[in-house]
């Protein structure tokens, strides 16, 4: 989103459900149409706060793919 949200939690606290839907539709479009990883699978990650090791303080989503992912992400 172009507005200044510091994290997923901050973004989801807004009352604009249409904007929330648009962001997740765009993520799906990127995964399906641009990266073409919808068949093999992918994981979405958005860090929030110190215990999640958030180091970039704006809301964004990582799309992880390219190999078989385990159940959890390890250090």
Protein Blocks (a to p, Z undefined) as FASTA:
>chain_A
ZZdcfbfklmmmpmblmlmmmmmmmmmmmmmmmnopmmnopcddddedjklopabdcddd
dddehiacdfbdcZZ
